[in-house]
Amino acid sequence: MSFFTRLFLSTLAVITATYLLPGIAITGDSLEVFITSLIVAVIISLLNATVKPLLIILTIPITIVTFGLFLIVINAVIILIADGIVHGFVVDGFWWALIFSLLMWLINSLLMDLSRHNQK
C-alpha cells in the first residue's frame, strides 16, 4: 500500500473520529476541515516516527509494569502534542485524546483492511 493511500485513509480516520467525538473539533468549512485533517494525519505520523520511540524508551519501566497498557497513554500524549502544533485542531483534554487515539486506531484498522481486501 502506498504512502499516499495510507495518508488518505488516516485523514479519513481523523475526520470520522472528529465527527464522532464531541471533545474533538476541527474548525473551518469543509475544505479547511479536510486540509486540517490531512495536516493532523501528517503531524501524527511524524510524531509517531520521531517522538513516540523516545517516549517508549523513557517509559520502559512503567510500560513493563502495566503490561504495555501505558502505550495507550503515550498515544494520547502524541494526540495532545498534535493539538498544540496544528491550528484548528482542538482536543478538550487528556481523556478525549485517549478516546480519539483508540477510535483512530480502530477506524484506521478497518479502512486499511477494506483497502487491502479491495486490492485483491
Secondary structure, DSSP 8 states (H G I E B T S, - for coil): --HHHHHHHHHHHHHHHHHH-TTEEE-SSHHHHHHHHHHHHHHHHHHHHHHHHHHHHHTHHHHHHTTTTHHHHHHHHHHHHHHHHSTTEEE--HHHHHHHHHHHHHHHHHHHHHHHHHH-
